[in-house]
């Protein structure tokens, strides 16, 4: 359960940082690099929130609480 929580947090934080950097690059005119970073940030956010958080961590937490 701890590994799922740490993985979800790491991917979510990494996704937020990458997404912010990508948006800043897009705003400054670096369209190719900014778009790529924004897409990778979105993938990291999806992995962190949905795959690790919602599908892995949340069911384990609920099972742990029901003991």
Buried (B, 14 or more C-beta within 10 A) or exposed (E): EEEBBEBBBBBBEBBBEBBEBBBEBBEEEBEEEBEBBBEBBBBBBBBBBEBBBEEBBEEBBEEEEEE
